[in-house]
Amino acid sequence: GSAWVLGSAILAVTRDGGQSWDQLDLPGKAAAAVNDVSVLPSETVVVTGENGQLVTVDTMAAGQSGWTSQGIQVPRQIGGAQIVDADGVLTGVMVTDELGSNESEGQWLYTPDGGTTWQILSAPVGGRATEEGGDLWLVGGVTNETLYESADQGVTWQEVTLPLGSSFVSGMYTLGSVESYGSGVVLTATNMLADGSTQVEVLEGASGSSGWTWTAGPLVGFAGPSMGSSAADGVLWVLGAGPDVDLIALSTGQVTTVNASGLPGVPGVNAVYALSSTSALATYSTITCAGPERGEDCSTTNGLLT
């Protein structure tokens, strides 16, 4: 397998667990204008970016060195653009409008043919979308605390009521992205407490004849902030930071911890990616400054924990 990293100035890939990296030329734009990268089967790379009200979608097939570019004009100034795929096929781009801190709006750019043609559809909020379990899911709002579902590729949306615990107060928690989880889907709700610790509630969704049913699963606690979650092969990996980095794996339908490990304390741990039911990797960034003044002669080091 491979891992791809989009930095402040580069797009790089490693195929040996981070021992070495190859840098790719970006498709005629600065990395600062690139919002998202997705690698589809056969390592077809899709990059999306923005320029005012123009969403750019660039693709490069495996083994090729050139990019194929498209531009899609949207009604408002773009704040972000995120790639969505289903079963390895590009299905759309979720666009979040550039608005004030108390507003959240967006558009769903749907492609029925893997990126040849596009339809601009309204979204109820700006945010992050995924396509899992045959439906399109959108987590968004000002604090990313609202979940929407679409069963018709974004033509219509319904807000989803989740069975959150009583400690999860509106405006004080955030939702993760919906992911495939066994025969259903899963997402997490993260609650930051006054003492700096966090609670992460696991919410499982199951599809039936009357639609989706959501149930509350285990509640995981961390001494510090939660750095996200990722699911693969029926196991959800949840990453938390404290004195050490805590990585916990939870199996489908069970409230018991199936694997817990205190990883060495590495500052700057920021994300976890599930590889399988038994392995995951986390990314971290550290900043080193040579001079005594803050920001003087500083460099950033990015790395992987496996």
Disulfide bonds with the S-S distance in Angstrom:
Cys289-Cys298 1.88
